[in-house]
């Protein structure tokens, strides 16, 4: 795959991972329908997608390193008696549903849905409308540190739907958090926090496969560039979304998802 395609897919991942528009759907659409990186063998494209997710994972860890460090130390030393420690253990509990379903069914879901572009387009529309309507009717009452274990677990369970390309991990978790009346910015932050262990787990599982290492070694330059671009773009997008949500709702993302879905459907019909 050439440098331009690698750069574009890295930027797409960095943007779509954090904005509630579905990074997995965008990578599929850009590669399969727009032809960006279409020459990449199938065995390589899945591994390359994991590498791009590693880039955005690093963006989360770097951007929120003070928060993660505080939560980790408080969680280990003080447990749930401290607010940061409480959030740490709530994140652990909230990660369990997506981790179990991901390990058991992610590959099956990917193989069944990855090339079903109409279903992906439908998921883009459905989730776009849901996140806008939920946000519109939900009040902004709670900060992250006001969240309960039950609420954290509910938000964690919503990540299961993100296994279907088009729904979006950030979209489903932000919508769930807003339904529970978290403030917009706090809903986004909790979504980012929650994505870290899930993505880290997916990356770790991929690295346990011998085939992954051979692909990385053979295409080392491509992987390094993709990770770097998604990392830099991810940092920019995290900062943008948190600032944007202080004064705006999710209408822009809803219309973007609908327009992209319509474009996908038109391309599929005309092919």
C-alpha positions as CSV (number, residue, x, y, z in Angstrom):
1,X,0.0,0.0,0.0
2,X,1.4,3.4,-0.9
3,X,2.2,6.3,1.5
4,X,-0.8,8.4,0.5
5,X,-3.3,5.6,1.2
6,X,-1.7,4.8,4.5
7,X,-1.8,8.5,5.4
8,X,-5.5,8.8,4.5
9,X,-6.5,5.7,6.4
10,X,-4.5,6.9,9.4
11,X,-6.3,10.3,9.3
12,X,-9.7,8.6,8.9
13,X,-9.1,6.3,11.9
14,X,-7.9,9.3,14.1
15,X,-11.0,11.3,13.3
16,X,-13.7,8.5,13.3
17,X,-12.5,6.7,16.4
18,X,-13.3,9.7,18.6
19,X,-16.1,11.5,16.8
20,X,-19.3,9.4,17.1
21,X,-19.3,8.3,13.4
22,X,-17.8,4.8,13.5
23,X,-14.1,4.2,12.7
24,X,-14.7,0.6,11.6
25,X,-17.4,1.7,9.1
26,X,-15.2,4.4,7.7
27,X,-12.2,2.1,7.2
28,X,-14.4,-0.4,5.4
29,X,-16.1,2.3,3.2
30,X,-12.9,4.1,2.3
31,X,-11.1,0.9,1.5
32,X,-13.8,-1.1,-0.2
33,X,-16.0,1.5,-1.8
34,X,-13.6,4.5,-2.3
35,X,-10.6,2.3,-3.2
36,X,-8.2,3.8,-0.6
37,X,-5.8,1.0,0.2
38,X,-7.9,-1.5,-1.8
39,X,-4.8,-3.3,-3.0
40,X,-4.0,-4.4,0.5
41,X,-4.6,-8.2,1.0
42,X,-7.5,-9.1,3.3
43,X,-5.2,-10.7,5.9
44,X,-3.2,-7.5,6.1
45,X,-6.1,-5.0,6.2
46,X,-7.5,-6.4,9.4
47,X,-4.1,-6.3,11.1
48,X,-3.5,-2.8,9.7
49,X,-6.8,-1.7,11.2
50,X,-5.7,-3.0,14.6
51,X,-2.5,-1.0,14.2
52,X,-4.5,2.1,13.5
53,X,-6.5,1.5,16.6
54,X,-3.2,1.2,18.5
55,X,-2.4,4.7,17.3
56,X,-5.7,6.1,18.7
57,X,-5.3,4.1,21.9
58,X,-1.9,5.8,22.4
59,X,-3.7,9.2,21.8
60,X,-6.1,8.4,24.6
61,X,-3.4,7.4,27.0
62,X,-1.3,10.5,26.3
63,X,-4.1,13.0,26.3
64,X,-5.6,11.6,29.6
65,X,-2.4,10.3,31.2
66,X,-3.0,12.3,34.4
67,X,-6.5,11.0,34.7
68,X,-5.5,7.4,34.1
69,X,-2.6,7.6,36.5
70,X,-4.8,9.1,39.2
71,X,-7.5,6.5,38.7
72,X,-5.0,3.6,38.7
73,X,-3.1,4.7,41.9
74,X,-6.4,5.5,43.7
75,X,-8.0,2.3,42.5
76,X,-5.1,0.2,43.8
77,X,-4.5,2.1,47.1
78,X,-7.9,3.3,48.1
79,X,-10.4,1.2,46.2
80,X,-13.9,2.6,45.8
81,X,-13.6,4.9,48.8
82,X,-12.0,7.5,46.6
83,X,-13.8,9.0,43.6
84,X,-10.9,8.4,41.1
85,X,-10.5,4.9,42.5
86,X,-14.2,4.3,42.2
87,X,-14.1,5.2,38.5
88,X,-11.2,2.9,37.9
89,X,-13.1,-0.1,39.2
90,X,-16.2,0.9,37.5
91,X,-14.3,1.0,34.2
92,X,-13.0,-2.5,34.9
93,X,-16.6,-3.7,35.5
94,X,-18.0,-1.9,32.5
95,X,-15.3,-3.4,30.2
96,X,-16.4,-7.0,31.0
97,X,-19.5,-7.3,28.7
98,X,-17.8,-6.0,25.6
99,X,-14.7,-8.1,26.3
100,X,-16.6,-11.3,26.6
101,X,-18.7,-10.7,23.5
102,X,-15.7,-9.4,21.6
103,X,-13.6,-12.5,22.3
104,X,-16.5,-14.9,21.5
105,X,-18.2,-13.2,18.5
106,X,-16.1,-10.4,17.0
107,X,-14.6,-12.4,14.2
108,X,-17.9,-14.0,13.3
109,X,-19.6,-10.6,13.3
110,X,-16.8,-9.1,11.2
111,X,-17.0,-11.8,8.6
112,X,-20.8,-11.7,8.4
113,X,-21.2,-7.9,8.3
114,X,-18.0,-6.4,7.0
115,X,-19.1,-6.6,3.3
116,X,-22.8,-5.9,3.9
117,X,-22.6,-2.2,3.0
118,X,-26.4,-1.7,3.2
119,X,-26.4,-2.9,6.8
120,X,-23.5,-0.7,7.6
121,X,-25.3,2.3,6.0
122,X,-28.4,1.4,8.0
123,X,-26.4,1.3,11.3
124,X,-24.9,4.7,10.5
125,X,-28.4,6.2,10.1
126,X,-30.0,4.5,13.0
127,X,-27.2,5.4,15.5
128,X,-27.0,8.9,14.2
129,X,-30.6,9.5,14.9
130,X,-30.5,7.8,18.2
131,X,-27.6,9.8,19.6
132,X,-29.2,13.1,18.5
133,X,-32.6,12.3,19.9
134,X,-31.3,10.9,23.2
135,X,-29.1,13.9,23.7
136,X,-32.0,16.2,22.9
137,X,-34.3,14.8,25.5
138,X,-31.7,14.2,28.2
139,X,-30.7,16.7,30.8
140,X,-27.1,17.5,31.8
141,X,-27.0,16.7,35.5
142,X,-24.0,14.5,36.2
143,X,-20.3,14.6,36.1
144,X,-18.2,11.4,35.6
145,X,-17.5,11.1,39.4
146,X,-21.3,11.1,40.1
147,X,-21.7,7.9,38.0
148,X,-22.9,4.7,39.8
149,X,-21.6,1.1,39.2
150,X,-25.0,0.2,37.6
151,X,-24.8,3.2,35.2
152,X,-21.2,2.4,34.3
153,X,-22.1,-1.2,33.6
154,X,-25.1,-0.1,31.4
155,X,-22.7,2.1,29.4
156,X,-20.3,-0.7,29.1
157,X,-23.0,-3.1,27.8
158,X,-23.8,-0.6,25.0
159,X,-20.3,-1.2,23.6
160,X,-21.5,-4.6,22.4
161,X,-23.5,-2.9,19.6
162,X,-20.3,-1.3,18.4
163,X,-19.1,-4.7,17.1
164,X,-21.4,-4.0,14.2
165,X,-19.6,-1.5,11.9
166,X,-21.6,1.7,11.6
167,X,-22.9,1.9,15.2
168,X,-19.7,3.3,16.6
169,X,-18.2,2.6,20.0
170,X,-18.0,6.3,20.9
171,X,-21.5,6.8,19.6
172,X,-23.2,4.0,21.5
173,X,-21.4,4.8,24.8
174,X,-22.0,8.5,24.5
175,X,-25.7,8.0,23.8
176,X,-26.0,5.6,26.8
177,X,-24.2,8.1,29.0
178,X,-26.4,11.0,27.9
179,X,-29.5,8.8,28.5
180,X,-28.2,8.5,32.0
181,X,-28.0,12.3,32.1
182,X,-24.2,12.7,32.1
183,X,-23.1,16.1,30.8
184,X,-22.1,16.0,27.1
185,X,-18.4,16.6,27.8
186,X,-18.3,14.0,30.6
187,X,-20.2,11.5,28.5
188,X,-17.5,11.8,25.8
189,X,-14.7,11.6,28.4
190,X,-16.1,8.4,30.0
191,X,-16.5,7.0,26.5
192,X,-12.8,7.6,25.8
193,X,-11.8,6.1,29.2
194,X,-13.9,3.1,28.5
195,X,-12.5,2.5,25.0
196,X,-8.9,2.2,26.3
197,X,-9.1,-1.3,27.9
198,X,-11.3,-2.6,25.1
199,X,-8.9,-1.5,22.3
200,X,-5.9,-2.5,24.4
201,X,-7.4,-6.0,24.7
202,X,-8.0,-6.2,21.0
203,X,-4.5,-5.1,20.2
204,X,-3.0,-7.6,22.7
205,X,-5.1,-10.5,21.3
206,X,-3.9,-9.6,17.8
207,X,-0.3,-9.6,18.8
208,X,-0.6,-13.1,20.3
209,X,-1.0,-14.4,16.8
210,X,2.2,-15.4,15.0
211,X,0.7,-14.3,11.7
212,X,0.4,-10.8,13.0
213,X,4.1,-10.4,13.7
214,X,5.1,-11.7,10.3
215,X,2.7,-9.1,8.7
216,X,4.1,-6.3,10.9
217,X,7.7,-7.2,10.1
218,X,7.0,-7.4,6.3
219,X,5.2,-4.1,6.3
220,X,6.9,-2.3,9.1
221,X,7.1,1.1,7.5
222,X,3.4,1.1,6.6
223,X,2.4,0.1,10.1
224,X,4.6,2.8,11.8
225,X,3.3,5.5,9.5
226,X,-0.3,4.5,10.1
227,X,0.1,4.4,13.9
228,X,1.8,7.7,13.9
229,X,-0.8,9.5,11.7
230,X,-3.8,8.0,13.7
231,X,-2.1,9.0,16.9
232,X,-1.5,12.6,15.9
233,X,-5.0,12.9,14.4
234,X,-6.6,11.3,17.4
235,X,-5.0,13.8,19.8
236,X,-6.4,16.7,17.7
237,X,-9.9,15.1,17.5
238,X,-10.1,14.4,21.3
239,X,-9.4,18.0,22.0
240,X,-11.8,19.2,19.3
241,X,-14.7,17.0,20.5
242,X,-14.4,17.9,24.1
243,X,-14.4,21.6,23.3
244,X,-17.2,21.3,20.7
245,X,-19.5,19.6,23.1
246,X,-19.3,22.4,25.6
247,X,-21.6,24.5,23.3
248,X,-23.0,22.2,20.7
249,X,-25.2,19.1,20.4
250,X,-24.9,16.0,18.1
251,X,-26.9,17.3,15.2
252,X,-23.8,17.8,13.0
253,X,-22.8,14.2,13.5
254,X,-26.3,12.9,12.8
255,X,-26.5,14.6,9.4
256,X,-23.0,13.6,8.5
257,X,-23.8,9.9,9.2
258,X,-27.0,10.1,7.2
259,X,-25.3,11.8,4.2
260,X,-22.5,9.2,4.3
261,X,-25.0,6.3,4.5
262,X,-27.0,7.7,1.5
263,X,-23.7,8.0,-0.5
264,X,-22.8,4.4,0.4
265,X,-26.3,3.1,-0.7
266,X,-26.0,5.0,-4.0
267,X,-22.6,3.6,-4.7
268,X,-23.8,0.1,-3.9
269,X,-26.8,0.4,-6.2
270,X,-24.8,1.9,-9.1
271,X,-22.1,-0.8,-8.9
